[in-house]
């Protein structure tokens, strides 16, 4: 729910980010009304909510690509109407997140259920929710540790997932990372214990490249999957930093 005093774009972002169609409006602890998805579709195909709805309902990659291609015109209209640049930035991020979620759902449908809990991480500007129209991929996969006998099979599954997701993102309009910081790179598709070791090394090492790694990998958030794994990784990171 949202307070009655928040700008309409905050309500819009809440609905887009949580994939919900109804949002309670509260004032002094009491519900005063309900905003529906229909209320925010008044601008038709130029509405960010309409675009997210179109992305979430795309079943083929071509339809998804066509929907994502509308983002610049949506942003242009928002800026022309005087919408705060900060809200526009968040809307771009929300739409980019919707594309990622739809692609991962499509990949899971084609590959079958994941063999372990996983989180698809996003880094850099996307990790900070500072997406712009000109962006490339910065992502990775962290998955739950499994028994030694299952490690190879599980890693092979998630590496294939990373390849498919990154390829579809590129085909949709988010180009590959020039530095290969992507879930299709075996180095960035690893179990939780390996990721904890990465962060430990970047914090305590005297390798000058660790500064570059810190500038990229320390801004991360969940793109899709297990919130619990992201929380565990955050805890491990801050524990190392405190020491």
C-alpha positions as CSV (number, residue, x, y, z in Angstrom):
1,X,0.0,0.0,0.0
2,X,1.0,3.7,-0.3
3,X,0.2,6.8,1.6
4,X,-2.3,9.3,0.0
5,X,0.5,11.9,0.0
6,X,2.9,10.2,-2.3
7,X,3.2,11.2,-6.0
8,X,1.3,9.1,-8.5
9,X,4.6,7.9,-10.0
10,X,5.6,6.3,-6.6
11,X,2.3,4.4,-6.7
12,X,3.0,3.4,-10.3
13,X,6.5,2.2,-9.4
14,X,5.2,0.1,-6.5
15,X,2.7,-1.6,-8.8
16,X,5.2,-2.2,-11.6
17,X,7.9,-3.5,-9.2
18,X,5.6,-5.9,-7.3
19,X,3.6,-7.0,-10.3
20,X,0.3,-6.1,-8.7
21,X,-2.9,-4.7,-10.2
22,X,-4.4,-3.1,-7.1
23,X,-2.8,-0.8,-4.5
24,X,-4.4,0.3,-1.3
25,X,-4.1,4.1,-0.5
26,X,-3.9,4.9,3.3
27,X,-4.2,8.0,5.3
28,X,-3.7,8.2,9.0
29,X,-3.7,4.4,9.2
30,X,-7.0,4.0,7.4
31,X,-7.6,2.9,3.9
32,X,-9.0,5.7,1.7
33,X,-9.3,4.0,-1.6
34,X,-7.7,1.6,-4.1
35,X,-5.7,2.4,-7.2
36,X,-6.1,-0.1,-10.0
37,X,-4.0,-0.9,-13.0
38,X,-6.8,0.6,-15.1
39,X,-6.4,3.9,-13.4
40,X,-2.8,4.1,-14.6
41,X,-3.5,3.1,-18.1
42,X,-5.1,6.3,-19.2
43,X,-2.3,7.2,-21.5
44,X,-2.7,4.0,-23.4
45,X,0.3,2.6,-25.2
46,X,2.5,5.5,-23.9
47,X,2.0,4.5,-20.3
48,X,4.9,2.8,-18.5
49,X,2.3,0.6,-16.8
50,X,1.0,-0.5,-20.2
51,X,4.5,-1.2,-21.4
52,X,5.3,-3.4,-18.3
53,X,1.9,-5.2,-18.8
54,X,2.9,-5.8,-22.5
55,X,6.3,-7.1,-21.4
56,X,4.9,-9.4,-18.8
57,X,2.5,-10.9,-21.3
58,X,5.0,-11.4,-24.2
59,X,5.3,-15.1,-25.0
60,X,7.9,-14.9,-27.8
61,X,11.2,-13.1,-27.9
62,X,10.2,-11.0,-30.9
63,X,7.2,-9.6,-29.1
64,X,9.4,-8.9,-26.1
65,X,11.9,-7.1,-28.3
66,X,9.1,-5.0,-29.9
67,X,7.8,-4.1,-26.5
68,X,11.2,-3.1,-25.1
69,X,11.8,-1.0,-28.2
70,X,9.0,1.3,-27.1
71,X,10.9,2.4,-24.0
72,X,12.6,5.5,-25.6
73,X,9.3,6.9,-26.7
74,X,7.8,6.4,-23.3
75,X,10.7,8.1,-21.6
76,X,10.6,11.0,-24.1
77,X,6.9,11.6,-23.3
78,X,7.6,11.5,-19.6
79,X,10.4,14.0,-19.8
80,X,8.4,16.3,-22.1
81,X,5.5,16.3,-19.6
82,X,7.9,17.5,-16.9
83,X,8.2,14.3,-14.9
84,X,11.1,14.4,-12.4
85,X,14.3,12.8,-13.8
86,X,14.6,10.6,-10.7
87,X,11.2,9.0,-11.4
88,X,12.1,8.5,-15.0
89,X,15.3,6.8,-14.0
90,X,13.4,4.4,-11.7
91,X,10.8,3.7,-14.4
92,X,13.5,2.7,-16.8
93,X,14.9,0.4,-14.2
94,X,11.5,-1.1,-13.4
95,X,10.9,-1.8,-17.1
96,X,14.4,-3.3,-17.5
97,X,13.6,-5.5,-14.5
98,X,10.4,-6.6,-16.1
99,X,12.2,-7.6,-19.3
100,X,14.7,-9.7,-17.2
101,X,12.0,-11.4,-15.2
102,X,10.1,-12.3,-18.4
103,X,13.3,-13.7,-20.0
104,X,14.2,-15.8,-17.0
105,X,10.6,-17.2,-16.8
106,X,10.9,-18.1,-20.5
107,X,14.2,-19.8,-20.0
108,X,13.0,-21.7,-17.0
109,X,9.9,-22.8,-19.0
110,X,12.2,-24.2,-21.7
111,X,14.8,-25.8,-19.3
112,X,12.6,-27.1,-16.6
113,X,12.9,-26.4,-12.8
114,X,16.2,-25.3,-11.4
115,X,18.1,-28.0,-9.6
116,X,18.9,-25.7,-6.7
117,X,17.9,-22.3,-5.2
118,X,19.4,-19.5,-7.2
119,X,19.6,-15.7,-7.5
120,X,20.3,-13.8,-10.8
121,X,22.3,-10.8,-9.7
122,X,22.6,-7.4,-11.4
123,X,25.5,-5.1,-10.8
124,X,26.7,-1.5,-11.5
125,X,24.1,1.0,-12.6
126,X,21.4,-1.6,-12.7
127,X,22.4,-2.8,-9.3
128,X,22.0,0.8,-8.1
129,X,18.7,1.2,-9.9
130,X,20.2,3.9,-12.0
131,X,19.4,2.5,-15.4
132,X,19.5,4.7,-18.5
133,X,18.5,4.1,-22.1
134,X,22.1,3.3,-23.1
135,X,23.1,0.3,-21.0
136,X,24.9,-3.0,-21.3
137,X,24.7,-6.1,-19.2
138,X,26.4,-6.6,-15.9
139,X,25.0,-9.8,-14.2
140,X,25.8,-13.1,-12.6
141,X,24.3,-16.2,-11.0
142,X,24.7,-17.3,-7.5
143,X,23.2,-20.7,-6.5
144,X,23.0,-22.7,-3.3
145,X,25.8,-25.0,-2.5
146,X,25.1,-28.7,-3.3
147,X,26.7,-32.0,-2.5
148,X,30.0,-32.7,-4.3
149,X,28.5,-35.4,-6.5
150,X,25.9,-33.0,-7.9
151,X,28.2,-30.0,-8.4
152,X,29.0,-30.6,-12.0
153,X,25.4,-31.2,-13.1
154,X,24.1,-28.2,-11.2
155,X,26.8,-25.9,-12.5
156,X,26.2,-27.1,-16.1
157,X,22.4,-26.3,-15.7
158,X,23.0,-22.7,-14.4
159,X,25.7,-22.0,-16.9
160,X,23.3,-23.0,-19.7
161,X,20.7,-20.8,-18.0
162,X,23.2,-17.9,-17.9
163,X,24.0,-18.3,-21.6
164,X,20.3,-18.4,-22.6
165,X,19.3,-15.4,-20.5
166,X,22.3,-13.2,-21.6
167,X,21.7,-14.1,-25.3
168,X,18.0,-13.2,-25.0
169,X,18.8,-9.9,-23.3
170,X,21.2,-9.1,-26.1
171,X,18.7,-10.0,-28.7
172,X,16.1,-7.9,-26.9
173,X,18.3,-4.8,-26.9
174,X,20.6,-5.0,-23.9
175,X,24.0,-5.5,-25.4
176,X,26.7,-7.9,-24.0
177,X,29.1,-6.5,-21.5
178,X,32.4,-5.6,-23.1
179,X,34.3,-6.9,-20.0
180,X,32.3,-10.2,-20.0
181,X,30.8,-9.6,-16.6
182,X,27.8,-11.8,-17.4
183,X,26.1,-15.0,-16.1
184,X,27.2,-16.7,-19.3
185,X,30.9,-16.4,-18.1
186,X,31.7,-19.5,-16.0
187,X,33.6,-17.3,-13.6
188,X,30.4,-15.4,-12.7
189,X,28.1,-18.4,-12.4
190,X,29.1,-20.0,-9.1
191,X,27.8,-21.4,-5.8
192,X,27.3,-19.1,-2.8
193,X,30.5,-20.4,-1.1
194,X,32.6,-19.4,-4.2
195,X,31.0,-15.9,-4.2
196,X,31.8,-15.4,-0.6
197,X,35.4,-16.2,-1.4
198,X,35.4,-13.7,-4.2
199,X,34.3,-10.9,-1.9
200,X,36.8,-11.9,0.8
201,X,39.6,-11.8,-1.8
202,X,38.5,-8.4,-3.2
203,X,38.5,-6.9,0.3
204,X,41.8,-8.3,1.7
205,X,43.9,-8.7,-1.4
206,X,46.6,-6.2,-2.4
207,X,45.9,-6.8,-6.1
208,X,45.2,-3.4,-7.7
209,X,42.5,-5.0,-9.9
210,X,40.4,-5.4,-6.7
211,X,39.5,-1.7,-6.9
212,X,38.0,-2.2,-10.3
213,X,36.2,-5.3,-9.0
214,X,34.9,-3.4,-6.0
215,X,33.5,-0.6,-8.2
216,X,31.5,-3.1,-10.2
217,X,30.6,-6.0,-7.9
218,X,29.9,-4.2,-4.6
219,X,26.7,-2.6,-6.1
220,X,24.5,-5.7,-6.5
221,X,20.9,-6.6,-6.0
222,X,18.5,-9.4,-6.8
223,X,17.3,-9.4,-10.4
224,X,15.3,-12.6,-10.1
225,X,15.2,-15.6,-7.8
226,X,16.0,-16.1,-4.1
227,X,16.1,-13.1,-1.9
228,X,17.6,-15.3,0.8
229,X,20.8,-16.0,-1.1
230,X,21.3,-12.2,-1.8
231,X,20.8,-11.5,1.9
232,X,23.4,-14.2,2.8
233,X,25.9,-12.7,0.3
234,X,25.2,-9.2,1.7
235,X,25.8,-10.4,5.3
236,X,29.1,-12.1,4.3
237,X,30.3,-8.9,2.5
238,X,29.6,-6.6,5.4
239,X,31.1,-9.1,7.8
240,X,34.3,-9.0,5.9
241,X,34.2,-5.2,5.6
242,X,33.8,-4.8,9.4
243,X,36.9,-7.0,10.0
